[in-house]
Amino acid sequence: MVEPNQNHFANGDRRDFDRVQDAVGLQVQRLHELPAAGEITNKVVHAGNVRRANKYDISGYADVKRDFPDVALYVEELEERIRQLLLDGAIPSESPTHKVSLSASGMAFADNTLMYPGEQIGLTITLFPSLRRVACDARVISAGDAPEIANGEQHTYRLSFVRITDSDKQALDQHVQGLLRTIPVDSE
């Protein structure tokens, strides 16, 4: 069922993007190599094995971006192409797996996985009927307070997308806008 969002929080703030309820294919992956917000890790990590949340954490990246902006742009384009090829090579879900409340900036959903506010997770979202796949990282904003997508005894979560490409954000927004256009408008 598609429901429009009124774009207002209880405290009067406005959301950046429209939100709808939708059914999507959803794969959730815990990012064990990234610590949750505020978590201190004492593990010894081998160089090169850690996925960096910020490119500026990579030694020399800032220098290359400053001194050779064309090279930095080329590397970013290659990374995006590799990510898309990996997504295209994976077999998308043929039917929805989760009911979600979706926007281009985040989502809410129910799942059996136990997660905690502040935890960062990886998501692969399959949109229907286009089978467009969107991959991003998200931070768990809250748990147990999303009754609009409740599913039995499953835990509910609200997420904010923290690592998402502009093209994927645009694809999500276009998908949401397309669903909003299908909602009949009351003409009284």
C-alpha positions in Angstrom: 0.0 0.0 0.0 1.3 3.4 -0.9 0.8 6.2 1.5 2.1 9.8 1.1 4.1 11.4 3.8 2.9 14.8 5.0 6.6 15.8 5.3 6.2 17.0 8.9 7.8 15.7 12.1 6.0 16.1 15.4 8.3 19.0 16.3 7.5 20.8 13.1 10.6 20.0 11.2 10.2 19.1 7.5 11.7 16.1 5.8 14.0 16.6 2.9 12.2 14.0 0.7 8.7 12.6 0.3 8.1 9.2 1.8 5.8 6.3 0.8 5.1 2.8 2.1 6.2 0.2 -0.4 7.1 -3.4 -0.7 10.8 -4.0 -1.7 13.4 -6.7 -1.9 15.7 -6.0 1.0 19.1 -7.5 2.0 20.7 -6.3 5.2 24.4 -6.8 5.9 26.1 -6.0 9.1 29.3 -4.0 8.6 31.6 -5.7 11.1 34.7 -4.0 9.8 33.2 -0.5 10.6 32.7 0.3 14.3 29.3 1.5 15.4 29.0 5.2 16.3 31.0 5.8 19.5 32.3 2.3 19.7 36.0 1.9 20.6 37.8 -1.0 18.9 40.9 -2.5 20.3 41.4 -5.0 17.5 44.6 -5.0 15.5 43.6 -4.4 11.9 45.7 -5.3 8.9 46.2 -2.5 6.5 44.2 -2.7 3.3 41.5 -5.0 4.8 39.3 -2.2 6.2 36.6 -0.6 4.2 37.0 3.2 4.9 33.8 5.2 5.4 35.6 8.4 4.3 38.0 8.5 1.3 40.0 11.2 3.1 41.1 8.5 5.6 43.1 6.9 2.7 46.7 8.0 2.8 47.4 10.4 0.0 43.7 10.8 -1.2 43.4 14.4 -0.3 46.7 15.2 -2.1 45.6 13.5 -5.3 42.2 15.2 -5.1 43.8 18.6 -4.7 46.7 18.2 -7.2 45.0 15.9 -9.7 41.2 16.5 -9.6 40.7 14.7 -13.0 42.4 11.6 -11.6 40.3 11.7 -8.5 37.1 12.1 -10.6 38.2 9.2 -12.8 38.8 6.9 -9.8 35.3 7.9 -8.4 33.7 7.0 -11.7 35.5 3.7 -11.8 34.4 2.9 -8.3 30.8 3.6 -9.2 31.0 1.5 -12.4 32.5 -1.4 -10.4 29.7 -1.1 -7.8 27.0 -1.1 -10.5 28.6 -4.1 -12.2 28.6 -6.0 -8.9 24.9 -5.1 -8.4 24.0 -6.0 -11.9 25.8 -9.4 -11.6 23.8 -10.3 -8.5 20.4 -11.9 -9.0 17.8 -9.5 -7.7 14.9 -10.7 -5.6 12.0 -11.6 -7.8 9.4 -10.6 -5.2 9.2 -8.2 -2.3 10.6 -9.4 1.0 9.9 -6.4 3.2 7.2 -3.7 3.7 9.1 -0.4 4.2 8.5 3.3 4.6 10.9 4.7 2.0 12.4 8.0 1.0 15.6 9.1 -0.8 17.1 9.9 2.6 16.2 6.8 4.6 13.7 4.1 5.4 11.9 2.2 8.1 11.4 -1.6 8.1 10.8 -4.6 10.2 13.3 -7.5 10.4 14.3 -10.4 12.7 17.9 -9.1 12.9 18.7 -7.4 16.2 20.3 -4.0 15.6 21.1 -1.0 17.8 20.8 2.7 17.3 24.0 4.1 16.0 25.0 0.8 14.2 26.0 1.2 10.6 24.7 -1.5 8.1 24.8 -2.2 4.4 21.6 -2.4 2.4 20.7 -3.7 -1.0 17.2 -2.5 -2.0 15.4 -4.0 -5.0 12.6 -1.7 -6.3 9.6 -3.2 -8.1 8.5 -3.5 -10.8 11.7 -2.1 -12.4 14.1 -4.5 -10.4 16.4 -1.5 -10.0 18.9 -2.3 -7.3 20.2 0.4 -4.9 23.1 -0.3 -2.6 24.1 2.0 0.3 25.2 2.1 3.9 22.7 3.3 6.5 22.9 4.2 10.2 20.2 2.9 12.5 18.5 6.0 14.0 16.0 4.2 16.2 14.5 0.9 17.1 11.0 -0.2 18.1 9.2 3.0 17.1 8.0 2.4 13.6 4.5 0.9 14.0 3.5 1.8 10.4 5.7 -1.1 9.1 5.3 -3.5 12.0 5.3 -7.2 11.0 4.4 -9.5 13.9 7.1 -9.9 16.4 9.9 -8.5 14.2 11.9 -5.6 15.4 11.2 -2.2 13.7 14.0 0.2 12.7 14.3 3.7 11.3 17.5 4.3 9.1 19.2 7.2 7.6 21.3 6.6 4.5 24.9 7.7 5.1 26.7 6.4 2.0 24.6 6.5 -1.2 25.5 7.7 -4.6 23.7 10.7 -6.2 22.3 8.4 -8.9 20.9 5.9 -6.4 19.4 8.7 -4.3 17.8 10.1 -7.5 16.5 6.6 -8.4 14.9 6.3 -5.0 13.3 9.8 -5.2 12.0 9.0 -8.7 10.6 5.7 -7.5 8.8 7.4 -4.6 7.5 10.2 -6.8 6.2 7.6 -9.2 4.3 5.9 -6.4 2.9 9.1 -5.1 1.5 9.9 -8.6 -0.5 6.7 -8.4 -2.4 7.8 -5.3 -5.8 9.0 -6.2 -6.4 12.6 -5.2 -9.7 13.4 -3.5 -11.5 16.1 -5.5 -14.2 17.4 -3.2 
